């Protein structure tokens, strides 16, 4: 009977050790299976200090981009605007601008009209004349067109050959020169010799001459003419 008891105790001991080994093996397998998932999770996890640094950097980049966009599309376009004043030009009775300039004998102009102009350019600038007539010349008939304060004459080819100012309604376009001013001042301005007792001031030009008619009594300028050679 004692032998049977020993046999039974040994059997219980072996069974307990086997159960313990089986339990340890299961725990090891569970630990070995869970480790890869923890490694994968840690591989994508960013430390909290680095996350704060990246967030701050993103905020700075966003602010810089916003400031750059404002500088490009904001009030300052980068295009300079000049406020420099320009001289006010004289104007004719119909509002046409005439910029005054010193008289140029090489390219003479009166009321902004010169020998380089023709019927088309004059009508484009001043419109149709109030009246027109023909004036016989030495070699050809001159086509005369009257406008407020001035008259323009055209040769047979349609080019300007005559310009006359008869009223202050039309500016001369020549700095300082005006109808009604003293003849002596006009002569000094144009550097023309003013002969005592003469009622005319003239300047020879390469394509004709400039002529100023003076009042016989006051010696003031009555009319100014730009006459081309026929």
C-alpha positions as a printed Julia matrix, in Angstrom:
230×3 Matrix{Float64}:
   0.0     0.0      0.0
   2.94    2.35     0.72
   4.26    1.69    -2.73
   0.98    2.69    -4.31
   1.03    6.02    -2.43
   4.51    6.86    -3.67
   3.58    6.05    -7.2
   0.56    8.35    -6.96
   2.66   11.26    -5.52
   5.25   11.01    -8.28
   2.5    11.1    -10.88
   1.01   14.25    -9.34
   4.45   15.91    -9.27
   5.14   15.17   -12.93
   1.69   16.48   -13.9
   2.26   19.73   -11.98
   5.68   20.31   -13.6
   4.23   19.65   -17.05
   1.42   22.13   -16.45
   3.94   24.74   -15.3
   6.08   24.28   -18.41
   3.04   24.54   -20.67
   1.98   27.77   -18.92
   5.45   29.34   -19.27
   5.55   28.43   -22.96
   2.21   30.14   -23.6
   3.35   33.34   -21.86
   6.56   33.38   -23.94
   4.66   32.98   -27.19
   2.26   35.81   -26.22
   5.16   38.1    -25.39
   6.95   37.24   -28.64
   3.83   38.01   -30.72
   3.08   41.38   -29.06
   6.59   42.83   -29.44
   6.44   43.49   -33.25
   3.25   45.55   -32.96
   4.84   47.7    -30.23
   7.93   48.23   -32.43
   5.77   49.31   -35.39
   3.87   51.77   -33.2
   7.09   53.27   -31.81
   8.57   53.6    -35.31
   5.81   56.15   -36.27
   5.64   57.97   -32.98
   7.3    61.48   -32.88
   8.6    62.62   -29.5
   6.5    65.41   -27.99
   9.45   67.9    -27.96
  10.06   67.39   -31.68
   6.33   67.73   -32.4
   6.29   71.15   -30.68
   9.32   72.27   -32.71
   7.69   71.2    -36.0
   4.44   72.97   -35.07
   6.3    76.2    -34.28
   8.27   75.99   -37.55
   5.04   75.46   -39.54
   3.53   78.54   -37.9
   6.58   80.67   -38.78
   6.49   79.43   -42.4
   2.77   80.27   -42.67
   3.35   83.81   -41.31
   6.25   84.38   -43.7
   4.16   83.23   -46.66
   1.28   85.51   -45.6
   3.6    88.55   -45.32
   5.13   87.79   -48.72
   1.68   87.58   -50.31
   0.64   90.88   -48.71
   3.76   92.6    -50.01
   3.04   91.38   -53.51
  -0.68   92.14   -53.72
  -1.01   94.91   -51.14
  -1.03   98.7    -51.41
   2.6    99.02   -52.51
   2.76   97.63   -56.0
   6.42   98.52   -56.42
   5.62  100.86   -59.34
   6.78  104.4    -58.73
   4.3   107.18   -59.42
   5.67  110.6    -60.38
   3.89  113.7    -59.1
   6.13  116.12   -60.97
   4.16  119.03   -62.4
   4.29  119.71   -66.15
   3.99  123.15   -67.73
   0.46  124.17   -68.61
   0.15  124.52   -72.39
  -1.67  127.4    -74.06
  -4.98  126.54   -75.66
  -6.91  127.74   -78.67
 -10.49  128.96   -78.54
 -11.75  125.41   -79.17
  -9.61  123.96   -76.37
  -6.75  122.57   -78.45
  -3.49  122.54   -76.48
  -0.44  124.39   -77.79
   2.79  123.89   -75.85
   4.88  127.1    -75.83
   8.56  126.93   -76.76
  11.28  129.37   -77.88
  11.06  130.2    -81.57
  13.13  127.81   -83.7
  14.03  129.41   -87.03
  15.16  126.01   -88.34
  11.71  124.51   -87.69
   9.4   127.53   -87.51
   5.92  127.08   -86.09
   3.08  129.45   -85.25
   0.18  128.3    -83.08
   1.8   124.86   -83.28
   1.45  124.87   -87.1
   4.46  124.55   -89.38
   5.31  124.01   -93.02
   5.38  120.24   -92.4
   1.59  120.25   -91.85
  -1.08  119.77   -94.52
  -4.85  120.01   -94.93
  -5.44  116.58   -93.36
  -3.38  117.23   -90.22
  -4.93  120.67   -89.7
  -8.49  119.41   -90.08
  -7.74  116.49   -87.79
  -6.53  118.88   -85.13
  -8.85  121.88   -85.54
 -11.76  120.44   -87.49
 -13.38  122.02   -90.52
 -12.74  125.74   -91.04
 -15.4   128.36   -90.47
 -14.87  129.68   -93.96
 -12.47  129.34   -96.86
 -11.52  131.25   -99.96
  -8.84  131.31  -102.64
  -6.1   133.9   -102.71
  -4.16  134.38  -105.96
  -0.4   134.08  -105.43
   2.61  134.9   -107.56
   2.91  131.35  -108.86
  -0.18  129.5   -107.61
  -3.52  130.01  -105.92
  -3.49  129.65  -102.14
  -6.35  127.81  -100.45
  -7.16  129.91   -97.34
  -9.01  128.41   -94.34
 -10.21  130.62   -91.48
 -10.42  129.45   -87.86
 -11.15  131.41   -84.65
  -8.23  133.82   -84.27
  -6.06  132.48   -87.1
  -5.94  131.65   -90.8
  -4.08  128.85   -92.56
  -3.14  128.84   -96.26
  -2.32  125.73   -98.33
  -0.38  125.47  -101.57
  -1.32  123.43  -104.62
   0.09  120.25  -103.04
  -2.02  120.72   -99.89
   0.92  121.62   -97.64
   0.84  124.62   -95.29
   2.35  127.72   -96.87
   0.81  130.47   -94.75
  -0.22  130.94   -91.1
  -1.56  134.2    -89.67
  -2.67  135.06   -86.13
  -5.23  137.86   -86.02
  -6.61  137.54   -82.49
  -5.42  136.6    -79.01
  -7.97  133.74   -79.17
  -5.16  131.8    -80.85
  -1.88  131.41   -78.93
   1.38  131.98   -80.76
   3.03  128.86   -79.3
   6.19  130.97   -78.98
   7.37  131.66   -75.45
   6.76  135.3    -74.47
   5.31  136.37   -77.84
   1.75  137.74   -77.78
  -0.5   139.86   -79.91
  -0.81  143.4    -78.55
   2.63  143.43   -76.91
   4.99  146.36   -77.67
   6.84  145.91   -80.94
  10.16  146.74   -79.29
   9.76  143.88   -76.81
   8.81  141.5    -79.62
  11.89  142.56   -81.58
  14.14  141.94   -78.57
  12.52  138.56   -77.9
  13.01  137.38   -81.5
  16.33  139.22   -81.89
  15.0   141.24   -84.84
  16.31  144.69   -85.65
  13.5   147.2    -85.05
  13.94  150.06   -87.5
  12.64  153.4    -86.18
   9.38  154.37   -87.85
   8.9   150.92   -89.42
   5.52  149.23   -89.06
   6.84  145.76   -89.81
   9.25  143.32   -88.13
  10.61  140.53   -90.33
  12.9   137.52   -89.87
  14.3   135.57   -92.83
  13.89  131.78   -92.63
  15.23  128.96   -94.79
  11.71  128.22   -96.09
  10.25  131.73   -96.0
  10.01  134.4    -93.31
   8.29  135.49   -90.09
   6.45  138.81   -90.27
   4.93  140.96   -87.48
   2.64  143.87   -88.4
   2.75  146.81   -85.97
   0.18  149.46   -85.17
   1.26  152.73   -86.83
   0.28  154.75   -83.74
   1.14  152.57   -80.72
   3.78  150.37   -82.38
   2.13  147.32   -80.78
   1.91  143.95   -82.53
  -1.28  143.68   -84.59
  -0.71  140.38   -86.38
   1.92  137.66   -86.73
   2.47  135.75   -89.98
   4.5   132.71   -90.98
   4.93  132.87   -94.76
   6.49  130.11   -96.85
   8.31  130.64  -100.07
   6.22  129.49  -103.06
